[in-house]
Amino acid sequence: MLQSPTSRSCPNIEVWRREVAASHLNPKDSGSPFCVDERFDPVLQEMDGSTPSLSLGNSPALSSYRSSPSGRRTAVPSRTQRFDILDAEPSIRFRQPTQNVSLPERVQRVYLQLLKDQGVGVIPMALKNEIKAASDAHTLLPDYAFATTEHPDCLTLASLWSLVLSVYDEGRKAQEGSEGEGEWFSLARRVLLAIPSQRLELVNMQTAVLSPITLLPVTNGRAIQPRKVDLALAFSADDRTVAATYARVRHMVLKPTLSQTSDAKARGMALLANVEVKSSAGDYLEASVQIGTWVAAGLEKLRLLATEFSGTEYACDQLWPLPCWTVVGHTWSLHIAYKERDGTVIVQGPFPSGGTATHLDILILLDTIRRVHRYAEQYWAWFQRDILSLGPGADF
């Protein structure tokens, strides 16, 4: 273990600093420059006589600081990974809609279904006084957020408001306590389970391994690094229609695999919406790489299934889009993933979809989850018809 230098044992503080930097080098990134941030290290500053005074001019937060010895940008692994999957074949690209880039019609329809008029009418009028009393003075509650009709939710008003209060309190404690991913994962799971569904169930995917790797894009002759996600909304065998479909598939194929994993449970289920969760100190870029890689494999699995069951090559640009979330602390970002004609995977987003930071955010998030459930009904009919070739389905 490195010992802190003293004036007797190590008169040259720079020697010790270099030893510290060398000891922290990541073996995977050997050769990359590592920079020790000394701005807020009182031990280092006291030993070399550089402890800043309390005057604003000498504040370490405002002092000049170079991110690396060479003055160049220090490599960020998640940023590098985004470029790696961008350069893969087929490419995985992250996009946000602009006026110059129009969405394919099938994607536009899903976008409108999941995000049009977001936040409109999500607050039941009967809860107007409660939410105003619970919200702080700085939280805006726009008029359009209040419903003009009776509360249509399957949850009673009392249970809905109790849920909002408890989710808010749990998120606040996780944020203020600087909690890790475990607490945020539990909160995300609770929110997703709050809206009941006969057709869908929430599956823990933390131990599910992406398989086979041949589903993944290739770079330099090798598949890109497989990734995992935390949760998935999957079609449940508890629903009689889904159970009957799964039974028919098992009759046609021995040990069928309907998703991009070898997990004992999830392999035989059709996955709809995947979720990757990070703590509030987490990295959105890292989460997006994980979700992008996972859904790229999922879309390719769908194409291969359709080809296998129909006996003819299924076009990439006929696949229905898959919604997915990245969750970084309070922030839930929705994405819509789809394939273009040449196989390129587009992950459209991030789109705000509510969150857990305010009572209004929670209500918007619950509404977004309801919308995903409604999309699931249409998606399931398409999955039966186009992917499994089991007869008539449904269009938008």
Disulfide bonds with the S-S distance in Angstrom:
none
